[in-house]
Amino acid sequence: MADTKKVADKAERKELKRTARKKAAPKAKRTTPRGAQKKKVKKLVRGQSKR
């Protein structure tokens, strides 16, 4: 993404970012599913109350 810290005008900054996004190379497809690193939660036993 383009460095837009020095640009004060919001509309101009937005335009710069959009053009930079269009020029950027497309991202590669995911190799692992999203959230694969998330910690898995074990299912509670049926009929057993938590408290």
N, C-alpha and C positions, 0 to 999 in steps of 0.2 A: 504494500500500500504506500501511496505517496506521503511524504512528510508534510503535514499541513499545520504544524504548530505555529508557524509564523503568520499564517493567513488569519486575519481578524474577522473578515466578512463571512458569515455563515453560509450564504448561498454560493459564494465562490469556492469555499472549502468543500461543500457538498459536490459541486461540479467536478472539482479536481479528483476527489475520491472516486466518483463514478467512472471517470475516464480511466483512472488507474486500474479499477476493478475490471473494466472491459479489456484492457491491454494484458492483464495478468494471465499466465498460463492456467488452464483448467486443472482443478485438483484431481488427483488420482482416485479411483474407486476404492472404497474401504476393503481391507483384507480381512478384518475381524468385525464382528457385529458391534454396533454401538452399545456401550455399557458392559462390555465384556470384562472390564477391570473392576466393575462394581462388586461389592461384597454381597454374596448371596445370602438370603434370609431363609432359615430352616422353617418349615411349616409346623405349626403347633399341632399336638395330638388332638383329635376330635373329642369333644366332650369334656376336656380338661380346662378349668378356668385358670386365667393368668394369676388371679389373686385369691 
